[in-house]
């Protein structure tokens, strides 16, 4: 199990996000962002909007880069 912060995943806060795989961490990050947006958090709304402005190819490249460095993240 690895952990990093929401901010390190292009998010807006220092909440710890954990996952056993890069994909699981990505899903947990997405769930966190959605919960924060639903609560009206403008910083998370802006972070999600920024990610959505990336092309599909740019988003895929970002995730591939994240997967490549996943093993170097802090153990939870």
Secondary structure, 3 states (H helix, E strand, C coil): CEEEECHHHCCCCCCEEEECCHHHHHHHHHHHHHHHHHCCCHHHHHHHHHHHCCCHHHHHHHHHHHHHHHHHCEEC
